[in-house]
Amino acid sequence: MRRFLSALAGLLFFAGSGPAVDLARIERRIAKEPTYTDKPLYCLAVIGSEATIRVWLVLDGEKLYVDKNCNGDLTDDGPPVELKDKKTDPSGFEIVNVSPDGGKTVYKFDVVLWGRPSFGDTKSPDREPFNQSVHIKFADGRYFGAWGDHHKPLMFAAGAHDAPILHFDGPLRMGFEVRNPLRKSDDKFELNCCVGTPGSCDGAWVHLMYNTIPEKEHPRATIEFPPDKLGGSPVTVVFTISHRC
């Protein structure tokens, strides 16, 4: 099994240029916060190759505070955003326009809540814990999304110092799409992978959405399986990833 997992890990390779930003060195300080009515949950979105644009997202129960002007102050952005429909799960907020330069450059944030504690059977063994997704559409048409990775779903944290950092428009690499990225069905295997940028922790992967990736781009994967018999040679499979879900 260890060799099998190592083979999967070998699929991760850099697809972009430039070094990755050390997200651990980013200061997680909020200049000013509102008075919350519930226990807040925090997430920090950073944008650009150098992560210079920083946007705090804070859930106050089922209300969302967004640092729309990227100044670290959550009290000067107007009232929190409300859910569009509290009778459904998942349920999202209205699109939030974020601009670091007074409206010249606009990033459209789309935040959705999944598995809300106020909705449905929270004790079901098949239900994932309360989690979130964050999508951003850029002015040039590029589209990114964060909803988790092969480790866990994206989950906002109980404190700003533990908040997951999502790096949008960072250096690209290959990663795994779902909790169980390699599945066996009868005599075939199904590999689920993606292109994006790792975040500060498990679940904080930012995906470059498929409709943004040129259709002609098809990465190649090499997977090494353990030998069928003890002492035998490993089985190596090389193939082109051509199907998009």
VOPAGU-2260 file (C-alpha; in pm, 1 decimal, decimal comma):
REM VOPAGU-2260
SITE   aa  ch    i         X         Y         Z
SITE  MET   A    0       0,0       0,0       0,0
SITE  ARG   A    1     284,6     243,5      78,0
SITE  ARG   A    2     435,3     182,7    -262,3
SITE  PHE   A    3      94,8     232,2    -417,2
SITE  LEU   A    4      49,4     568,3    -244,1
SITE  SER   A    5     401,7     672,7    -341,6
SITE  ALA   A    6     314,0     603,8    -702,3
SITE  LEU   A    7      13,1     831,3    -670,4
SITE  ALA   A    8     221,8    1101,8    -510,8
SITE  GLY   A    9     458,1    1081,6    -807,1
SITE  LEU   A   10     184,4    1228,0   -1023,6
SITE  LEU   A   11     221,1    1566,0    -854,2
SITE  PHE   A   12     443,5    1789,0   -1064,9
SITE  PHE   A   13     472,3    2159,6   -1129,6
SITE  ALA   A   14     294,2    2279,3   -1442,2
SITE  GLY   A   15     354,4    2651,8   -1403,6
SITE  SER   A   16     649,5    2882,2   -1368,5
SITE  GLY   A   17     783,9    3063,7   -1066,7
SITE  PRO   A   18     836,2    2948,5    -707,9
SITE  ALA   A   19     544,3    2896,2    -475,7
SITE  VAL   A   20     478,6    3156,2    -207,2
SITE  ASP   A   21     548,7    3041,3     147,6
SITE  LEU   A   22     193,6    3066,7     279,3
SITE  ALA   A   23     311,1    2992,7     632,4
SITE  ARG   A   24     480,9    3332,5     642,1
SITE  ILE   A   25     168,6    3528,8     555,0
SITE  GLU   A   26      48,3    3735,2     849,1
SITE  ARG   A   27    -300,6    3627,4     954,7
SITE  ARG   A   28    -407,3    3951,1    1116,4
SITE  ILE   A   29    -742,4    4122,6    1079,7
SITE  ALA   A   30    -726,2    4494,3    1150,8
SITE  LYS   A   31   -1084,2    4526,8    1269,8
SITE  GLU   A   32   -1374,4    4286,0    1311,0
SITE  PRO   A   33   -1748,3    4332,2    1366,1
SITE  THR   A   34   -1936,6    4201,1    1666,0
SITE  TYR   A   35   -2039,8    3848,8    1572,0
SITE  THR   A   36   -2364,5    3686,1    1680,1
SITE  ASP   A   37   -2229,7    3330,8    1645,8
SITE  LYS   A   38   -1892,9    3158,6    1668,3
SITE  PRO   A   39   -1702,7    3288,0    1363,5
SITE  LEU   A   40   -1526,7    3063,8    1111,2
SITE  TYR   A   41   -1233,7    3207,3     915,6
SITE  CYS   A   42   -1073,6    3167,4     573,3
SITE  LEU   A   43    -813,7    3380,1     393,0
SITE  ALA   A   44    -806,8    3403,5      13,6
SITE  VAL   A   45    -487,1    3538,8    -143,1
SITE  ILE   A   46    -467,9    3636,3    -509,4
SITE  GLY   A   47    -178,9    3666,2    -754,4
SITE  SER   A   48     157,8    3497,7    -798,9
SITE  GLU   A   49     297,8    3686,2    -498,0
SITE  ALA   A   50     -24,8    3659,4    -295,8
SITE  THR   A   51     -30,8    4037,5    -250,6
SITE  ILE   A   52    -411,7    4069,3    -260,5
SITE  ARG   A   53    -564,4    3929,6      58,5
SITE  VAL   A   54    -933,4    3883,2     126,2
SITE  TRP   A   55   -1070,7    3766,1     460,1
SITE  LEU   A   56   -1390,1    3559,3     458,6
SITE  VAL   A   57   -1563,3    3509,5     793,2
SITE  LEU   A   58   -1878,2    3307,2     853,4
SITE  ASP   A   59   -2098,1    3432,0    1135,5
SITE  GLY   A   60   -2341,6    3144,3    1160,5
SITE  GLU   A   61   -2504,7    3151,8     817,1
SITE  LYS   A   62   -2401,8    3508,1     736,6
SITE  LEU   A   63   -2082,3    3592,0     550,9
SITE  TYR   A   64   -1846,8    3884,4     605,0
SITE  VAL   A   65   -1615,2    3959,6     311,8
SITE  ASP   A   66   -1329,1    4210,7     308,4
SITE  LYS   A   67   -1452,1    4361,0     -19,3
SITE  ASN   A   68   -1185,5    4633,2     -40,0
SITE  CYS   A   69    -897,6    4407,4      74,1
SITE  ASN   A   70    -782,7    4640,6     352,0
SITE  GLY   A   71    -802,6    4395,7     640,8
SITE  ASP   A   72   -1101,1    4574,4     796,6
SITE  LEU   A   73   -1425,2    4375,6     805,5
SITE  THR   A   74   -1632,1    4664,0     943,8
SITE  ASP   A   75   -1626,9    4897,0     641,1
SITE  ASP   A   76   -1770,7    4664,0     374,6
SITE  GLY   A   77   -2139,8    4699,3     444,9
SITE  PRO   A   78   -2361,8    4438,3     611,5
SITE  PRO   A   79   -2283,1    4066,2     593,6
SITE  VAL   A   80   -2412,2    3867,4     297,9
SITE  GLU   A   81   -2715,4    3644,5     356,2
SITE  LEU   A   82   -2782,8    3298,6     214,0
SITE  LYS   A   83   -2995,2    3298,7    -100,1
SITE  ASP   A   84   -3208,4    3004,9      17,8
SITE  LYS   A   85   -3206,0    2858,2     368,3
SITE  LYS   A   86   -3437,8    2575,5     265,4
SITE  THR   A   87   -3176,1    2394,2      57,1
SITE  ASP   A   88   -2842,2    2231,6     117,9
SITE  PRO   A   89   -2599,4    2316,6     -27,3
SITE  SER   A   90   -2689,8    2683,8     -30,3
SITE  GLY   A   91   -2486,0    2978,4    -153,3
SITE  PHE   A   92   -2457,4    3350,0    -102,8
SITE  GLU   A   93   -2510,5    3620,8    -360,3
SITE  ILE   A   94   -2201,3    3688,9    -572,0
SITE  VAL   A   95   -1971,3    3932,3    -390,1
SITE  ASN   A   96   -1760,6    4180,4    -587,7
SITE  VAL   A   97   -1415,4    4229,9    -438,8
SITE  SER   A   98   -1177,6    4501,5    -557,5
SITE  PRO   A   99    -837,6    4603,4    -417,3
SITE  ASP   A  100    -819,5    4920,5    -631,0
SITE  GLY   A  101   -1152,1    5096,5    -597,0
SITE  GLY   A  102   -1334,3    4906,9    -870,8
SITE  LYS   A  103   -1073,6    4901,4   -1148,6
SITE  THR   A  104   -1013,6    4530,1   -1097,0
SITE  VAL   A  105   -1304,1    4317,4    -977,6
SITE  TYR   A  106   -1298,5    3958,5    -853,2
SITE  LYS   A  107   -1636,2    3787,1    -822,5
SITE  PHE   A  108   -1656,3    3563,0    -514,1
SITE  ASP   A  109   -1907,1    3278,1    -498,9
SITE  VAL   A  110   -1924,6    3107,7    -156,3
SITE  VAL   A  111   -2140,7    2801,3     -88,0
SITE  LEU   A  112   -2209,6    2616,9     238,9
SITE  TRP   A  113   -2235,1    2237,1     239,0
SITE  GLY   A  114   -2373,8    2016,4     514,8
SITE  ARG   A  115   -2507,1    2305,6     720,9
SITE  PRO   A  116   -2571,8    2206,8    1084,4
SITE  SER   A  117   -2915,0    2368,0    1062,6
SITE  PHE   A  118   -3016,3    2148,7     772,2
SITE  GLY   A  119   -3073,4    1774,0     757,3
SITE  ASP   A  120   -2933,8    1479,6     951,3
SITE  THR   A  121   -2589,3    1584,7    1077,7
SITE  LYS   A  122   -2529,0    1242,4    1235,8
SITE  SER   A  123   -2547,4    1040,4     914,5
SITE  PRO   A  124   -2226,8     830,9     875,6
SITE  ASP   A  125   -2215,0     912,1     502,9
SITE  ARG   A  126   -2236,6    1286,6     553,6
SITE  GLU   A  127   -1920,7    1496,0     538,8
SITE  PRO   A  128   -1868,5    1758,6     809,4
SITE  PHE   A  129   -1987,0    2116,1     759,7
SITE  ASN   A  130   -1769,6    2256,3     480,8
SITE  GLN   A  131   -1748,1    2537,1     229,7
SITE  SER   A  132   -1653,1    2610,1    -129,1
SITE  VAL   A  133   -1506,9    2933,1    -265,9
SITE  HIS   A  134   -1505,6    3014,1    -638,3
SITE  ILE   A  135   -1357,8    3327,8    -793,0
SITE  LYS   A  136   -1411,0    3455,6   -1145,4
SITE  PHE   A  137   -1139,5    3689,6   -1275,1
SITE  ALA   A  138   -1203,3    3984,4   -1506,5
SITE  ASP   A  139   -1009,5    3809,2   -1784,4
SITE  GLY   A  140   -1244,2    3509,6   -1773,2
SITE  ARG   A  141   -1030,9    3271,3   -1571,0
SITE  TYR   A  142   -1222,1    3075,9   -1310,3
SITE  PHE   A  143   -1087,0    2910,1    -995,5
SITE  GLY   A  144   -1255,9    2701,8    -727,1
SITE  ALA   A  145   -1169,0    2563,6    -384,5
SITE  TRP   A  146   -1378,4    2288,4    -230,3
SITE  GLY   A  147   -1124,9    2040,4     -96,4
SITE  ASP   A  148    -879,1    1779,0    -217,8
SITE  HIS   A  149    -802,0    1410,1    -177,8
SITE  HIS   A  150    -746,8    1461,1     195,6
SITE  LYS   A  151   -1059,5    1644,0     311,0
SITE  PRO   A  152   -1318,4    1908,4     215,9
SITE  LEU   A  153   -1244,9    2277,7     257,2
SITE  MET   A  154   -1335,0    2380,8     611,6
SITE  PHE   A  155   -1313,4    2731,9     753,0
SITE  ALA   A  156   -1132,6    2745,6    1090,7
SITE  ALA   A  157   -1244,8    2861,2    1436,2
SITE  GLY   A  158    -966,7    3121,3    1456,2
SITE  ALA   A  159    -786,2    3354,5    1218,0
SITE  HIS   A  160    -449,8    3204,8    1312,9
SITE  ASP   A  161    -567,6    2861,0    1193,7
SITE  ALA   A  162    -758,9    2982,8     888,4
SITE  PRO   A  163    -696,1    2789,8     566,0
SITE  ILE   A  164    -517,3    3006,8     310,4
SITE  LEU   A  165    -641,2    2962,4     -47,1
SITE  HIS   A  166    -397,7    3075,2    -316,1
SITE  PHE   A  167    -583,4    3186,5    -630,0
SITE  ASP   A  168    -376,3    3246,0    -945,5
SITE  GLY   A  169     -69,6    3088,7    -786,8
SITE  PRO   A  170     187,3    2853,9    -947,9
SITE  LEU   A  171       6,4    2558,9   -1105,9
SITE  ARG   A  172      71,3    2189,6   -1051,2
SITE  MET   A  173    -114,5    1862,1   -1080,4
SITE  GLY   A  174    -313,5    1731,8    -786,7
SITE  PHE   A  175    -592,6    1488,9    -699,7
SITE  GLU   A  176    -957,4    1570,8    -740,1
SITE  VAL   A  177   -1153,9    1369,8    -485,1
SITE  ARG   A  178   -1114,7    1190,0    -151,2
SITE  ASN   A  179   -1051,8     860,3    -329,6
SITE  PRO   A  180    -855,9     965,2    -640,8
SITE  LEU   A  181    -778,6     616,3    -772,7
SITE  ARG   A  182   -1072,1     376,3    -789,2
SITE  LYS   A  183   -1090,2      22,1    -916,1
SITE  SER   A  184   -1393,9     -93,3   -1106,7
SITE  ASP   A  185   -1386,1    -453,6   -1225,9
SITE  ASP   A  186   -1055,2    -482,9   -1413,2
SITE  LYS   A  187   -1008,7    -107,9   -1469,7
SITE  PHE   A  188    -880,9     183,9   -1266,0
SITE  GLU   A  189   -1021,1     537,1   -1267,4
SITE  LEU   A  190    -785,9     823,9   -1180,3
SITE  ASN   A  191    -930,1    1162,5   -1081,0
SITE  CYS   A  192    -682,4    1449,3   -1095,4
SITE  CYS   A  193    -680,8    1824,5   -1147,7
SITE  VAL   A  194    -468,9    2133,3   -1206,3
SITE  GLY   A  195    -432,1    2395,4    -937,7
SITE  THR   A  196    -237,9    2541,6    -646,8
SITE  PRO   A  197    -193,5    2389,9    -300,7
SITE  GLY   A  198    -304,2    2595,5      -2,6
SITE  SER   A  199    -178,6    2618,9     352,7
SITE  CYS   A  200    -332,2    2292,5     473,8
SITE  ASP   A  201    -521,7    1981,2     370,9
SITE  GLY   A  202    -845,7    2071,0     195,3
SITE  ALA   A  203    -720,3    2415,0      84,5
SITE  TRP   A  204    -636,3    2320,3    -274,3
SITE  VAL   A  205    -743,2    2577,8    -536,9
SITE  HIS   A  206    -852,4    2425,0    -868,5
SITE  LEU   A  207    -811,6    2587,9   -1206,8
SITE  MET   A  208   -1155,5    2516,9   -1348,6
SITE  TYR   A  209   -1171,4    2289,1   -1652,5
SITE  ASN   A  210   -1330,8    2543,6   -1884,1
SITE  THR   A  211   -1025,6    2767,6   -1828,2
SITE  ILE   A  212    -769,7    2502,9   -1928,2
SITE  PRO   A  213    -705,2    2492,3   -2306,5
SITE  GLU   A  214    -872,1    2187,7   -2459,1
SITE  LYS   A  215    -551,8    2080,6   -2633,9
SITE  GLU   A  216    -365,3    2037,4   -2304,7
SITE  HIS   A  217    -353,3    1671,6   -2194,6
SITE  PRO   A  218    -103,9    1577,5   -1919,5
SITE  ARG   A  219      58,9    1235,0   -1908,4
SITE  ALA   A  220      58,0    1018,2   -1597,6
SITE  THR   A  221     286,7     737,4   -1486,9
SITE  ILE   A  222     162,8     497,3   -1219,6
SITE  GLU   A  223     365,1     213,2   -1073,0
SITE  PHE   A  224     170,3     -75,7    -918,6
SITE  PRO   A  225     318,9    -341,8    -688,7
SITE  PRO   A  226     414,8    -673,0    -854,6
SITE  ASP   A  227     152,4    -944,1    -879,0
SITE  LYS   A  228     381,8   -1189,9    -702,2
SITE  LEU   A  229     642,5   -1151,4    -430,2
SITE  GLY   A  230     979,8   -1080,6    -586,7
SITE  GLY   A  231     829,4    -987,7    -921,7
SITE  SER   A  232     873,5    -664,4   -1113,1
SITE  PRO   A  233     640,7    -370,1   -1055,3
SITE  VAL   A  234     383,0    -290,2   -1319,5
SITE  THR   A  235     424,4      55,5   -1475,0
SITE  VAL   A  236     141,7     218,3   -1667,8
SITE  VAL   A  237     185,4     535,8   -1875,6
SITE  PHE   A  238    -119,5     706,6   -2022,0
SITE  THR   A  239    -258,5    1041,0   -2134,8
SITE  ILE   A  240    -528,5    1208,2   -1923,9
SITE  SER   A  241    -774,7    1311,4   -2193,1
SITE  HIS   A  242   -1120,9    1295,5   -2033,8
SITE  ARG   A  243   -1263,1    1590,1   -1839,3
SITE  CYS   A  244   -1552,8    1550,0   -1601,3
